[in-house]
Amino acid sequence: MAGQPGCLSIFMNVLWFFVGGIWIWLTHIFYGLIFCITIIGIPFGKMHFRLAKLALSPFGQELG
């Protein structure tokens, strides 16, 4: 669905952030930093950073 996210997705993102999104975000940031230590792990670390962005506000986002 194209267009701007509505007020329901904003409300759900705020609720998600306080219920569990912050902990999932911290976990992805931690593993992203750990994976980026080695050259082989850099692509996995970059993916964790992308997932961290999605973990903070999953509602209204499109994967692609």
Predicted model as a PDB file, atoms N, CA, C, CB and O in Angstrom, pLDDT in the B-factor column:
MODEL        1                                                                  
ATOM      1  N   MET A   1       0.838  -1.165   0.000  1.00 50.00           N  
ATOM      2  CA  MET A   1       0.000   0.000   0.000  1.00 50.00           C  
ATOM      3  C   MET A   1       0.891   1.238   0.000  1.00 50.00           C  
ATOM      4  CB  MET A   1      -0.958  -0.008   1.210  1.00 50.00           C  
ATOM      5  O   MET A   1       1.733   1.393   0.885  1.00 50.00           O  
ATOM      6  N   ALA A   2       0.724   2.085  -0.942  1.00 52.00           N  
ATOM      7  CA  ALA A   2       1.541   3.286  -1.062  1.00 52.00           C  
ATOM      8  C   ALA A   2       0.911   4.419  -0.262  1.00 52.00           C  
ATOM      9  CB  ALA A   2       1.705   3.693  -2.544  1.00 52.00           C  
ATOM     10  O   ALA A   2      -0.294   4.417  -0.013  1.00 52.00           O  
ATOM     11  N   GLY A   3       1.712   5.363   0.132  1.00 59.00           N  
ATOM     12  CA  GLY A   3       1.215   6.525   0.834  1.00 59.00           C  
ATOM     13  C   GLY A   3       1.862   6.682   2.194  1.00 59.00           C  
ATOM     14  O   GLY A   3       2.760   5.932   2.578  1.00 59.00           O  
ATOM     15  N   GLN A   4       1.377   7.675   2.901  1.00 65.00           N  
ATOM     16  CA  GLN A   4       1.922   7.975   4.217  1.00 65.00           C  
ATOM     17  C   GLN A   4       1.270   7.096   5.283  1.00 65.00           C  
ATOM     18  CB  GLN A   4       1.723   9.459   4.553  1.00 65.00           C  
ATOM     19  O   GLN A   4       0.089   6.766   5.179  1.00 65.00           O  
ATOM     20  N   PRO A   5       2.043   6.712   6.316  1.00 66.00           N  
ATOM     21  CA  PRO A   5       1.430   5.954   7.406  1.00 66.00           C  
ATOM     22  C   PRO A   5       0.455   6.837   8.182  1.00 66.00           C  
ATOM     23  CB  PRO A   5       2.513   5.388   8.353  1.00 66.00           C  
ATOM     24  O   PRO A   5       0.666   8.041   8.327  1.00 66.00           O  
ATOM     25  N   GLY A   6      -0.598   6.228   8.667  1.00 71.00           N  
ATOM     26  CA  GLY A   6      -1.621   6.975   9.380  1.00 71.00           C  
ATOM     27  C   GLY A   6      -1.320   7.114  10.858  1.00 71.00           C  
ATOM     28  O   GLY A   6      -0.255   6.720  11.334  1.00 71.00           O  
ATOM     29  N   CYS A   7      -2.278   7.681  11.574  1.00 77.00           N  
ATOM     30  CA  CYS A   7      -2.079   7.917  13.004  1.00 77.00           C  
ATOM     31  C   CYS A   7      -2.079   6.608  13.791  1.00 77.00           C  
ATOM     32  CB  CYS A   7      -3.165   8.849  13.543  1.00 77.00           C  
ATOM     33  O   CYS A   7      -1.490   6.547  14.870  1.00 77.00           O  
ATOM     34  N   LEU A   8      -2.725   5.562  13.277  1.00 80.00           N  
ATOM     35  CA  LEU A   8      -2.712   4.283  13.977  1.00 80.00           C  
ATOM     36  C   LEU A   8      -1.311   3.690  13.986  1.00 80.00           C  
ATOM     37  CB  LEU A   8      -3.696   3.306  13.329  1.00 80.00           C  
ATOM     38  O   LEU A   8      -0.892   3.125  14.997  1.00 80.00           O  
ATOM     39  N   SER A   9      -0.579   3.805  12.888  1.00 81.00           N  
ATOM     40  CA  SER A   9       0.775   3.256  12.864  1.00 81.00           C  
ATOM     41  C   SER A   9       1.704   4.069  13.765  1.00 81.00           C  
ATOM     42  CB  SER A   9       1.318   3.229  11.425  1.00 81.00           C  
ATOM     43  O   SER A   9       2.637   3.505  14.336  1.00 81.00           O  
ATOM     44  N   ILE A  10       1.481   5.354  13.907  1.00 82.00           N  
ATOM     45  CA  ILE A  10       2.284   6.164  14.832  1.00 82.00           C  
ATOM     46  C   ILE A  10       2.017   5.713  16.261  1.00 82.00           C  
ATOM     47  CB  ILE A  10       1.967   7.679  14.670  1.00 82.00           C  
ATOM     48  O   ILE A  10       2.953   5.541  17.042  1.00 82.00           O  
ATOM     49  N   PHE A  11       0.751   5.522  16.608  1.00 86.00           N  
ATOM     50  CA  PHE A  11       0.401   5.051  17.944  1.00 86.00           C  
ATOM     51  C   PHE A  11       1.001   3.672  18.209  1.00 86.00           C  
ATOM     52  CB  PHE A  11      -1.122   5.007  18.113  1.00 86.00           C  
ATOM     53  O   PHE A  11       1.537   3.425  19.289  1.00 86.00           O  
ATOM     54  N   MET A  12       0.912   2.780  17.233  1.00 86.00           N  
ATOM     55  CA  MET A  12       1.450   1.434  17.408  1.00 86.00           C  
ATOM     56  C   MET A  12       2.974   1.460  17.528  1.00 86.00           C  
ATOM     57  CB  MET A  12       1.029   0.538  16.239  1.00 86.00           C  
ATOM     58  O   MET A  12       3.539   0.670  18.284  1.00 86.00           O  
ATOM     59  N   ASN A  13       3.649   2.350  16.799  1.00 84.00           N  
ATOM     60  CA  ASN A  13       5.101   2.468  16.925  1.00 84.00           C  
ATOM     61  C   ASN A  13       5.511   2.949  18.311  1.00 84.00           C  
ATOM     62  CB  ASN A  13       5.644   3.417  15.867  1.00 84.00           C  
ATOM     63  O   ASN A  13       6.482   2.446  18.877  1.00 84.00           O  
ATOM     64  N   VAL A  14       4.786   3.914  18.862  1.00 86.00           N  
ATOM     65  CA  VAL A  14       5.087   4.391  20.214  1.00 86.00           C  
ATOM     66  C   VAL A  14       4.844   3.289  21.234  1.00 86.00           C  
ATOM     67  CB  VAL A  14       4.237   5.628  20.556  1.00 86.00           C  
ATOM     68  O   VAL A  14       5.658   3.088  22.135  1.00 86.00           O  
ATOM     69  N   LEU A  15       3.742   2.581  21.101  1.00 89.00           N  
ATOM     70  CA  LEU A  15       3.454   1.465  22.000  1.00 89.00           C  
ATOM     71  C   LEU A  15       4.511   0.376  21.868  1.00 89.00           C  
ATOM     72  CB  LEU A  15       2.064   0.888  21.712  1.00 89.00           C  
ATOM     73  O   LEU A  15       4.982  -0.155  22.873  1.00 89.00           O  
ATOM     74  N   TRP A  16       4.886   0.040  20.635  1.00 87.00           N  
ATOM     75  CA  TRP A  16       5.909  -0.983  20.391  1.00 87.00           C  
ATOM     76  C   TRP A  16       7.240  -0.588  21.017  1.00 87.00           C  
ATOM     77  CB  TRP A  16       6.088  -1.215  18.886  1.00 87.00           C  
ATOM     78  O   TRP A  16       7.918  -1.430  21.605  1.00 87.00           O  
ATOM     79  N   PHE A  17       7.622   0.683  20.899  1.00 86.00           N  
ATOM     80  CA  PHE A  17       8.884   1.155  21.433  1.00 86.00           C  
ATOM     81  C   PHE A  17       8.973   0.900  22.935  1.00 86.00           C  
ATOM     82  CB  PHE A  17       9.061   2.638  21.136  1.00 86.00           C  
ATOM     83  O   PHE A  17       9.998   0.425  23.426  1.00 86.00           O  
ATOM     84  N   PHE A  18       7.908   1.213  23.664  1.00 88.00           N  
ATOM     85  CA  PHE A  18       7.956   1.068  25.116  1.00 88.00           C  
ATOM     86  C   PHE A  18       7.719  -0.364  25.586  1.00 88.00           C  
ATOM     87  CB  PHE A  18       6.938   1.973  25.747  1.00 88.00           C  
ATOM     88  O   PHE A  18       8.172  -0.731  26.670  1.00 88.00           O  
ATOM     89  N   VAL A  19       7.031  -1.170  24.810  1.00 90.00           N  
ATOM     90  CA  VAL A  19       6.740  -2.541  25.226  1.00 90.00           C  
ATOM     91  C   VAL A  19       7.932  -3.459  25.006  1.00 90.00           C  
ATOM     92  CB  VAL A  19       5.531  -3.075  24.473  1.00 90.00           C  
ATOM     93  O   VAL A  19       8.224  -4.292  25.865  1.00 90.00           O  
ATOM     94  N   GLY A  20       8.624  -3.334  23.894  1.00 88.00           N  
ATOM     95  CA  GLY A  20       9.733  -4.248  23.676  1.00 88.00           C  
ATOM     96  C   GLY A  20      10.687  -3.854  22.584  1.00 88.00           C  
ATOM     97  O   GLY A  20      11.735  -4.481  22.430  1.00 88.00           O  
ATOM     98  N   GLY A  21      10.360  -2.834  21.818  1.00 88.00           N  
ATOM     99  CA  GLY A  21      11.186  -2.448  20.691  1.00 88.00           C  
ATOM    100  C   GLY A  21      12.574  -1.977  21.080  1.00 88.00           C  
ATOM    101  O   GLY A  21      13.537  -2.222  20.355  1.00 88.00           O  
ATOM    102  N   ILE A  22      12.688  -1.304  22.214  1.00 90.00           N  
ATOM    103  CA  ILE A  22      13.986  -0.794  22.644  1.00 90.00           C  
ATOM    104  C   ILE A  22      14.959  -1.934  22.942  1.00 90.00           C  
ATOM    105  CB  ILE A  22      13.824   0.093  23.879  1.00 90.00           C  
ATOM    106  O   ILE A  22      16.150  -1.825  22.650  1.00 90.00           O  
ATOM    107  N   TRP A  23      14.457  -3.026  23.520  1.00 93.00           N  
ATOM    108  CA  TRP A  23      15.335  -4.157  23.847  1.00 93.00           C  
ATOM    109  C   TRP A  23      15.770  -4.899  22.589  1.00 93.00           C  
ATOM    110  CB  TRP A  23      14.628  -5.125  24.805  1.00 93.00           C  
ATOM    111  O   TRP A  23      16.912  -5.350  22.497  1.00 93.00           O  
ATOM    112  N   ILE A  24      14.877  -5.025  21.634  1.00 93.00           N  
ATOM    113  CA  ILE A  24      15.237  -5.664  20.373  1.00 93.00           C  
ATOM    114  C   ILE A  24      16.237  -4.789  19.624  1.00 93.00           C  
ATOM    115  CB  ILE A  24      13.980  -5.922  19.506  1.00 93.00           C  
ATOM    116  O   ILE A  24      17.172  -5.304  19.011  1.00 93.00           O  
ATOM    117  N   TRP A  25      16.046  -3.468  19.670  1.00 93.00           N  
ATOM    118  CA  TRP A  25      16.971  -2.542  19.036  1.00 93.00           C  
ATOM    119  C   TRP A  25      18.363  -2.652  19.650  1.00 93.00           C  
ATOM    120  CB  TRP A  25      16.454  -1.113  19.154  1.00 93.00           C  
ATOM    121  O   TRP A  25      19.358  -2.716  18.929  1.00 93.00           O  
ATOM    122  N   LEU A  26      18.433  -2.673  20.981  1.00 94.00           N  
ATOM    123  CA  LEU A  26      19.725  -2.795  21.655  1.00 94.00           C  
ATOM    124  C   LEU A  26      20.416  -4.111  21.311  1.00 94.00           C  
ATOM    125  CB  LEU A  26      19.543  -2.684  23.165  1.00 94.00           C  
ATOM    126  O   LEU A  26      21.635  -4.138  21.140  1.00 94.00           O  
ATOM    127  N   THR A  27      19.666  -5.191  21.207  1.00 95.00           N  
ATOM    128  CA  THR A  27      20.235  -6.489  20.850  1.00 95.00           C  
ATOM    129  C   THR A  27      20.819  -6.455  19.448  1.00 95.00           C  
ATOM    130  CB  THR A  27      19.174  -7.589  20.953  1.00 95.00           C  
ATOM    131  O   THR A  27      21.918  -6.964  19.227  1.00 95.00           O  
ATOM    132  N   HIS A  28      20.107  -5.865  18.498  1.00 94.00           N  
ATOM    133  CA  HIS A  28      20.615  -5.794  17.124  1.00 94.00           C  
ATOM    134  C   HIS A  28      21.851  -4.894  17.035  1.00 94.00           C  
ATOM    135  CB  HIS A  28      19.517  -5.276  16.176  1.00 94.00           C  
ATOM    136  O   HIS A  28      22.783  -5.207  16.294  1.00 94.00           O  
ATOM    137  N   ILE A  29      21.874  -3.794  17.770  1.00 96.00           N  
ATOM    138  CA  ILE A  29      23.050  -2.926  17.781  1.00 96.00           C  
ATOM    139  C   ILE A  29      24.248  -3.672  18.361  1.00 96.00           C  
ATOM    140  CB  ILE A  29      22.771  -1.638  18.591  1.00 96.00           C  
ATOM    141  O   ILE A  29      25.348  -3.592  17.814  1.00 96.00           O  
ATOM    142  N   PHE A  30      24.049  -4.390  19.450  1.00 96.00           N  
ATOM    143  CA  PHE A  30      25.126  -5.152  20.076  1.00 96.00           C  
ATOM    144  C   PHE A  30      25.692  -6.197  19.116  1.00 96.00           C  
ATOM    145  CB  PHE A  30      24.625  -5.829  21.354  1.00 96.00           C  
ATOM    146  O   PHE A  30      26.905  -6.267  18.919  1.00 96.00           O  
ATOM    147  N   TYR A  31      24.821  -7.005  18.522  1.00 96.00           N  
ATOM    148  CA  TYR A  31      25.300  -8.037  17.599  1.00 96.00           C  
ATOM    149  C   TYR A  31      25.900  -7.433  16.331  1.00 96.00           C  
ATOM    150  CB  TYR A  31      24.162  -8.980  17.230  1.00 96.00           C  
ATOM    151  O   TYR A  31      26.832  -8.004  15.763  1.00 96.00           O  
ATOM    152  N   GLY A  32      25.389  -6.299  15.881  1.00 96.00           N  
ATOM    153  CA  GLY A  32      25.980  -5.631  14.732  1.00 96.00           C  
ATOM    154  C   GLY A  32      27.413  -5.201  15.003  1.00 96.00           C  
ATOM    155  O   GLY A  32      28.287  -5.350  14.150  1.00 96.00           O  
ATOM    156  N   LEU A  33      27.648  -4.669  16.193  1.00 96.00           N  
ATOM    157  CA  LEU A  33      29.006  -4.282  16.558  1.00 96.00           C  
ATOM    158  C   LEU A  33      29.918  -5.494  16.696  1.00 96.00           C  
ATOM    159  CB  LEU A  33      28.996  -3.493  17.856  1.00 96.00           C  
ATOM    160  O   LEU A  33      31.074  -5.445  16.276  1.00 96.00           O  
ATOM    161  N   ILE A  34      29.419  -6.572  17.274  1.00 96.00           N  
ATOM    162  CA  ILE A  34      30.213  -7.790  17.430  1.00 96.00           C  
ATOM    163  C   ILE A  34      30.582  -8.373  16.063  1.00 96.00           C  
ATOM    164  CB  ILE A  34      29.442  -8.831  18.265  1.00 96.00           C  
ATOM    165  O   ILE A  34      31.729  -8.762  15.845  1.00 96.00           O  
ATOM    166  N   PHE A  35      29.618  -8.436  15.148  1.00 96.00           N  
ATOM    167  CA  PHE A  35      29.882  -9.001  13.824  1.00 96.00           C  
ATOM    168  C   PHE A  35      30.836  -8.138  13.009  1.00 96.00           C  
ATOM    169  CB  PHE A  35      28.582  -9.177  13.065  1.00 96.00           C  
ATOM    170  O   PHE A  35      31.589  -8.661  12.188  1.00 96.00           O  
ATOM    171  N   CYS A  36      30.818  -6.829  13.221  1.00 95.00           N  
ATOM    172  CA  CYS A  36      31.676  -5.944  12.424  1.00 95.00           C  
ATOM    173  C   CYS A  36      33.139  -5.987  12.858  1.00 95.00           C  
ATOM    174  CB  CYS A  36      31.168  -4.522  12.513  1.00 95.00           C  
ATOM    175  O   CYS A  36      33.970  -5.302  12.262  1.00 95.00           O  
ATOM    176  N   ILE A  37      33.467  -6.761  13.865  1.00 95.00           N  
ATOM    177  CA  ILE A  37      34.862  -6.884  14.291  1.00 95.00           C  
ATOM    178  C   ILE A  37      35.686  -7.596  13.221  1.00 95.00           C  
ATOM    179  CB  ILE A  37      34.957  -7.643  15.630  1.00 95.00           C  
ATOM    180  O   ILE A  37      36.840  -7.235  12.992  1.00 95.00           O  
ATOM    181  N   THR A  38      35.111  -8.594  12.569  1.00 92.00           N  
ATOM    182  CA  THR A  38      35.852  -9.345  11.551  1.00 92.00           C  
ATOM    183  C   THR A  38      35.390  -8.940  10.159  1.00 92.00           C  
ATOM    184  CB  THR A  38      35.674 -10.866  11.752  1.00 92.00           C  
ATOM    185  O   THR A  38      34.285  -8.425   9.990  1.00 92.00           O  
ATOM    186  N   ILE A  39      36.231  -9.172   9.175  1.00 93.00           N  
ATOM    187  CA  ILE A  39      35.892  -8.841   7.789  1.00 93.00           C  
ATOM    188  C   ILE A  39      34.755  -9.729   7.293  1.00 93.00           C  
ATOM    189  CB  ILE A  39      37.127  -8.992   6.874  1.00 93.00           C  
ATOM    190  O   ILE A  39      33.870  -9.262   6.577  1.00 93.00           O  
ATOM    191  N   ILE A  40      34.775 -10.982   7.664  1.00 95.00           N  
ATOM    192  CA  ILE A  40      33.731 -11.909   7.218  1.00 95.00           C  
ATOM    193  C   ILE A  40      32.372 -11.539   7.820  1.00 95.00           C  
ATOM    194  CB  ILE A  40      34.102 -13.354   7.598  1.00 95.00           C  
ATOM    195  O   ILE A  40      31.340 -11.766   7.188  1.00 95.00           O  
ATOM    196  N   GLY A  41      32.359 -10.985   9.007  1.00 94.00           N  
ATOM    197  CA  GLY A  41      31.108 -10.663   9.683  1.00 94.00           C  
ATOM    198  C   GLY A  41      30.498  -9.330   9.310  1.00 94.00           C  
ATOM    199  O   GLY A  41      29.379  -9.040   9.732  1.00 94.00           O  
ATOM    200  N   ILE A  42      31.192  -8.498   8.531  1.00 95.00           N  
ATOM    201  CA  ILE A  42      30.677  -7.160   8.207  1.00 95.00           C  
ATOM    202  C   ILE A  42      29.315  -7.189   7.513  1.00 95.00           C  
ATOM    203  CB  ILE A  42      31.669  -6.432   7.328  1.00 95.00           C  
ATOM    204  O   ILE A  42      28.450  -6.397   7.887  1.00 95.00           O  
ATOM    205  N   PRO A  43      29.070  -8.062   6.515  1.00 95.00           N  
ATOM    206  CA  PRO A  43      27.723  -8.084   5.927  1.00 95.00           C  
ATOM    207  C   PRO A  43      26.632  -8.446   6.933  1.00 95.00           C  
ATOM    208  CB  PRO A  43      27.685  -9.066   4.779  1.00 95.00           C  
ATOM    209  O   PRO A  43      25.519  -7.924   6.864  1.00 95.00           O  
ATOM    210  N   PHE A  44      26.954  -9.333   7.860  1.00 96.00           N  
ATOM    211  CA  PHE A  44      25.975  -9.696   8.888  1.00 96.00           C  
ATOM    212  C   PHE A  44      25.762  -8.536   9.852  1.00 96.00           C  
ATOM    213  CB  PHE A  44      26.433 -10.951   9.659  1.00 96.00           C  
ATOM    214  O   PHE A  44      24.642  -8.298  10.305  1.00 96.00           O  
ATOM    215  N   GLY A  45      26.824  -7.822  10.162  1.00 96.00           N  
ATOM    216  CA  GLY A  45      26.705  -6.652  11.027  1.00 96.00           C  
ATOM    217  C   GLY A  45      25.860  -5.569  10.388  1.00 96.00           C  
ATOM    218  O   GLY A  45      25.035  -4.945  11.056  1.00 96.00           O  
ATOM    219  N   LYS A  46      26.063  -5.340   9.085  1.00 95.00           N  
ATOM    220  CA  LYS A  46      25.260  -4.341   8.380  1.00 95.00           C  
ATOM    221  C   LYS A  46      23.790  -4.732   8.372  1.00 95.00           C  
ATOM    222  CB  LYS A  46      25.764  -4.163   6.944  1.00 95.00           C  
ATOM    223  O   LYS A  46      22.915  -3.872   8.484  1.00 95.00           O  
ATOM    224  N   MET A  47      23.516  -6.020   8.240  1.00 95.00           N  
ATOM    225  CA  MET A  47      22.122  -6.473   8.264  1.00 95.00           C  
ATOM    226  C   MET A  47      21.509  -6.252   9.648  1.00 95.00           C  
ATOM    227  CB  MET A  47      22.029  -7.965   7.870  1.00 95.00           C  
ATOM    228  O   MET A  47      20.339  -5.883   9.757  1.00 95.00           O  
ATOM    229  N   HIS A  48      22.290  -6.474  10.697  1.00 95.00           N  
ATOM    230  CA  HIS A  48      21.772  -6.219  12.044  1.00 95.00           C  
ATOM    231  C   HIS A  48      21.474  -4.734  12.246  1.00 95.00           C  
ATOM    232  CB  HIS A  48      22.774  -6.703  13.104  1.00 95.00           C  
ATOM    233  O   HIS A  48      20.508  -4.392  12.928  1.00 95.00           O  
ATOM    234  N   PHE A  49      22.277  -3.857  11.673  1.00 94.00           N  
ATOM    235  CA  PHE A  49      21.988  -2.429  11.785  1.00 94.00           C  
ATOM    236  C   PHE A  49      20.704  -2.060  11.042  1.00 94.00           C  
ATOM    237  CB  PHE A  49      23.160  -1.608  11.245  1.00 94.00           C  
ATOM    238  O   PHE A  49      19.944  -1.210  11.505  1.00 94.00           O  
ATOM    239  N   ARG A  50      20.458  -2.694   9.890  1.00 92.00           N  
ATOM    240  CA  ARG A  50      19.190  -2.461   9.178  1.00 92.00           C  
ATOM    241  C   ARG A  50      18.008  -2.988   9.982  1.00 92.00           C  
ATOM    242  CB  ARG A  50      19.218  -3.129   7.788  1.00 92.00           C  
ATOM    243  O   ARG A  50      16.955  -2.352  10.046  1.00 92.00           O  
ATOM    244  N   LEU A  51      18.190  -4.152  10.594  1.00 91.00           N  
ATOM    245  CA  LEU A  51      17.117  -4.711  11.428  1.00 91.00           C  
ATOM    246  C   LEU A  51      16.889  -3.867  12.674  1.00 91.00           C  
ATOM    247  CB  LEU A  51      17.447  -6.153  11.831  1.00 91.00           C  
ATOM    248  O   LEU A  51      15.763  -3.784  13.165  1.00 91.00           O  
ATOM    249  N   ALA A  52      17.933  -3.244  13.190  1.00 92.00           N  
ATOM    250  CA  ALA A  52      17.783  -2.369  14.352  1.00 92.00           C  
ATOM    251  C   ALA A  52      16.893  -1.174  14.004  1.00 92.00           C  
ATOM    252  CB  ALA A  52      19.165  -1.884  14.851  1.00 92.00           C  
ATOM    253  O   ALA A  52      16.052  -0.759  14.803  1.00 92.00           O  
ATOM    254  N   LYS A  53      17.087  -0.633  12.814  1.00 88.00           N  
ATOM    255  CA  LYS A  53      16.244   0.477  12.366  1.00 88.00           C  
ATOM    256  C   LYS A  53      14.782   0.034  12.279  1.00 88.00           C  
ATOM    257  CB  LYS A  53      16.727   1.008  10.994  1.00 88.00           C  
ATOM    258  O   LYS A  53      13.875   0.767  12.673  1.00 88.00           O  
ATOM    259  N   LEU A  54      14.573  -1.160  11.766  1.00 87.00           N  
ATOM    260  CA  LEU A  54      13.215  -1.679  11.642  1.00 87.00           C  
ATOM    261  C   LEU A  54      12.624  -2.033  13.007  1.00 87.00           C  
ATOM    262  CB  LEU A  54      13.201  -2.905  10.732  1.00 87.00           C  
ATOM    263  O   LEU A  54      11.410  -1.950  13.193  1.00 87.00           O  
ATOM    264  N   ALA A  55      13.469  -2.427  13.962  1.00 87.00           N  
ATOM    265  CA  ALA A  55      12.979  -2.821  15.285  1.00 87.00           C  
ATOM    266  C   ALA A  55      12.419  -1.637  16.063  1.00 87.00           C  
ATOM    267  CB  ALA A  55      14.096  -3.476  16.082  1.00 87.00           C  
ATOM    268  O   ALA A  55      11.559  -1.821  16.923  1.00 87.00           O  
ATOM    269  N   LEU A  56      12.891  -0.423  15.778  1.00 85.00           N  
ATOM    270  CA  LEU A  56      12.378   0.741  16.503  1.00 85.00           C  
ATOM    271  C   LEU A  56      10.988   1.146  16.042  1.00 85.00           C  
ATOM    272  CB  LEU A  56      13.323   1.908  16.343  1.00 85.00           C  
ATOM    273  O   LEU A  56      10.161   1.552  16.859  1.00 85.00           O  
ATOM    274  N   SER A  57      10.719   1.044  14.756  1.00 81.00           N  
ATOM    275  CA  SER A  57       9.401   1.449  14.239  1.00 81.00           C  
ATOM    276  C   SER A  57       8.956   0.515  13.127  1.00 81.00           C  
ATOM    277  CB  SER A  57       9.435   2.905  13.725  1.00 81.00           C  
ATOM    278  O   SER A  57       9.087   0.852  11.951  1.00 81.00           O  
ATOM    279  N   PRO A  58       8.432  -0.658  13.479  1.00 82.00           N  
ATOM    280  CA  PRO A  58       8.066  -1.635  12.439  1.00 82.00           C  
ATOM    281  C   PRO A  58       6.761  -1.342  11.714  1.00 82.00           C  
ATOM    282  CB  PRO A  58       7.974  -2.985  13.046  1.00 82.00           C  
ATOM    283  O   PRO A  58       6.568  -1.813  10.594  1.00 82.00           O  
ATOM    284  N   PHE A  59       5.877  -0.592  12.311  1.00 80.00           N  
ATOM    285  CA  PHE A  59       4.566  -0.361  11.703  1.00 80.00           C  
ATOM    286  C   PHE A  59       4.644   0.769  10.689  1.00 80.00           C  
ATOM    287  CB  PHE A  59       3.514  -0.037  12.779  1.00 80.00           C  
ATOM    288  O   PHE A  59       5.164   1.845  10.985  1.00 80.00           O  
ATOM    289  N   GLY A  60       4.126   0.517   9.492  1.00 73.00           N  
ATOM    290  CA  GLY A  60       4.147   1.506   8.427  1.00 73.00           C  
ATOM    291  C   GLY A  60       5.394   1.425   7.567  1.00 73.00           C  
ATOM    292  O   GLY A  60       5.548   2.223   6.642  1.00 73.00           O  
ATOM    293  N   GLN A  61       6.287   0.488   7.842  1.00 72.00           N  
ATOM    294  CA  GLN A  61       7.510   0.330   7.056  1.00 72.00           C  
ATOM    295  C   GLN A  61       7.301  -0.709   5.962  1.00 72.00           C  
ATOM    296  CB  GLN A  61       8.692  -0.073   7.960  1.00 72.00           C  
ATOM    297  O   GLN A  61       6.505  -1.634   6.114  1.00 72.00           O  
ATOM    298  N   GLU A  62       8.025  -0.546   4.858  1.00 66.00           N  
ATOM    299  CA  GLU A  62       8.004  -1.530   3.785  1.00 66.00           C  
ATOM    300  C   GLU A  62       9.385  -2.131   3.663  1.00 66.00           C  
ATOM    301  CB  GLU A  62       7.552  -0.899   2.442  1.00 66.00           C  
ATOM    302  O   GLU A  62      10.383  -1.411   3.659  1.00 66.00           O  
ATOM    303  N   LEU A  63       9.447  -3.433   3.565  1.00 62.00           N  
ATOM    304  CA  LEU A  63      10.732  -4.113   3.388  1.00 62.00           C  
ATOM    305  C   LEU A  63      11.080  -4.113   1.925  1.00 62.00           C  
ATOM    306  CB  LEU A  63      10.694  -5.560   3.940  1.00 62.00           C  
ATOM    307  O   LEU A  63      10.223  -4.331   1.069  1.00 62.00           O  
ATOM    308  N   GLY A  64      12.347  -3.866   1.637  1.00 59.00           N  
ATOM    309  CA  GLY A  64      12.708  -3.895   0.226  1.00 59.00           C  
ATOM    310  C   GLY A  64      14.085  -3.423  -0.044  1.00 59.00           C  
ATOM    311  O   GLY A  64      14.514  -3.398  -1.198  1.00 59.00           O  
TER     312      GLY A  64                                                      
ENDMDL                                                                          
END                                                                             
